[in-house]
Amino acid sequence: MPRRRSACTWPRLEENINATFAFAGELVDMRDAEAMKTVWPKGLQVARTNAERSLGAMQEAFAHTLKTHEAIGELAKSQFELAGAQVKAEVEKAAKAGAKAAK
């Protein structure tokens, strides 16, 4: 079964890649140290923005994972409760049959 990807994660990744390549393009065009001084703050901003987007995507993925595990836990709980109820019903049925046979 293919893994389902969050619709919100891919645009963030694409934004990170686009911002990084745009910054790399500016770096390639630099010719002197003075230009490096002007581009340096932009590079830090790109890195910061990319980190924030990545953190947001990780938090979103964690939230989806947590919700999935909670849903699986609820399914397992309901299955155990159903099985327990069936066993209890069978025990009560057997106890009634045993009580009738003893009379």
N, C-alpha and C positions, 0 to 999 in steps of 0.2 A: 504494500500500500504506500503510495507516495506521500511524503510529508507535506502537510499543508503549511504554507508560509503566510505570515501575517501580511495583510495588504498595506499596513502602515510602515512596516520595516523596510520594504524595498525602496520607496521614495526617499527615505532618510539615507539609505546607503547610496543611492544615486546622487543625492545632493552632496554627500561627503566626497564622492569620487569627482564630481564636476568641480567642486570648490578646490580640491587638491590639484587637479590638472590645470585649472585656471591659474592657480598660484605658481605651479611649476612652469607654466608658460611664461609668466612674468619673470621668474628667476632666469630662464634661458635667455631672455631679452636683455638682461642686465649687462652693462659693460664696465662699470667701475664700482669702487667701494661706497661711494656716495649713494648710488642707486640702491645698494644693499641696505643702507641705513633707512631708506624710505620704505622698502619692501618688508623689512624685518617685523614691524608691528602688525602688518597685514598677515604675515605668516603665523604669528602667534594667535591672532584672531581666528584664522582658519582652523588652526589646531584646536583651539578652545571650542569653537562651534562644532567641529567634528566630534570632539569628545562628548559634548553635551548631547548631540543627536544620538551617538552610539549608546550612551548611558540610558537615554530615554527608550531606545529600542530594546535594550537589555531588560529594563524594568517592565516594559510591555510584554516581552516574551516570558518573563518570570511570572507576571500576573496571569497570563494565559495558561501557563503550566500549572500554576497553583489551582486555578479554576478547574482544569482538567482532572487533576488529582482529587479534588473535592468531589467532583461528579463521579469518578470511579469509586471513591470511598462510599458514597451514598448508594451506588448500585450494589457494591459488595455487601453493605449493611442490610439492604433490603432483601438480598438473596439469603443471607444468614437468618434474618428474621422469618422469612418465608419457610425455610427449611426447619427452623426451630418450631414454628407453629405446626408444621406437618408432623413432626416427630411427637410433639405434645398431643396432637389429636389422635395419633396412632396409639400412644401409651394410654390415653384415657379410654379409647375404644377397647384395647386389650384388657384394661382394668375392669371395665364394665362387663366384658365377656367372662372374665375370671370370677367376678362377683356373682354373676348369674349361674355359672357352673357350680359354684360352691353352695348355692342354696338348694 
